[in-house]
């Protein structure tokens, strides 16, 4: 988490509240004095690597897309998000494990993003082969991925997590364009 924060925080520093949840925003360090990224080459190669792995995953048209989840805590849905979505400025991690995503979101205003990946559409980079914990089935979207709500939204309770309440919003990931950034 610390390395992810160090790489993502400068990408998100100019966004209202930073990347991800309010809890993440509180932990985001200020941008470096020069205004640039403290690890520019690392950020560049991470972005390029994720995009290459994303192309590999997207080219696997025979395999159905995995069901991916991302848990976000302390984030209230706004009309703007529901209508227009948002562009994640940093890399965005998700998992095939609903429980892991839900644990990341437990708390007030718990939000679960369910990624709707159409057959043949964009897919996240599968990082299991790089992980110390491959069972967590981590997938990552590169920086500047736009998440567009599909209109499917519901409030659910998960008894396995003490009857915790979550708002589930289905989103369709898209390659961001200048009009998607806010």
C-alpha positions, 0 to 999 in steps of 0.5 A: 500500500505504501508504494502504491500511495507513493506512485498514485498520490502525485498523479492525483494531487490536483484532484479534489480529495485525491485518488480513491476514497476519503481515507486514501485522500487523507493519507496522500502526501503533498506533491513534491516541491518541483511539482513533478512526480518523485518517481517519473520513470517508475510511474511511466514504466508502470503505466506502460506495463499495465497498458501492455498487460491490459492489451494481453488480457483484452486479446484473450477473447475466448475466455470470459471476462472475470467478475471484478470488484473494488471496495471504496470506503467513505465515499458518497455517491453524487449525481455527477458520478452517477450520470457521468462517472469519473476518471481514476487518475492513478492506477486502480486495483480491483479483485475477483474476490468480493469478500476482499473488496468488501473488507476494503470498503467496510465503514460508513458510506461503503461502496462496491464497484462492480466492473462490467467488462463486455466480451471483447471490451477493455480488461484490467491487467491481471497481476496474479503472476507478480503477486506474493498473494496470488489468491487475492487475484489482483487486477489493475487498471492503468491511470486515466481509466474512466469508470462509467456507471451502467445504471445498475445500482443496489444496496446490499447487506453481507451477513458474512461481514456482520450484516454490513451495508454496501452500495453496489454500483456497476461501472464500465471501464473505458479508456479516458479521453480529455472530456472524461477528466474532471 
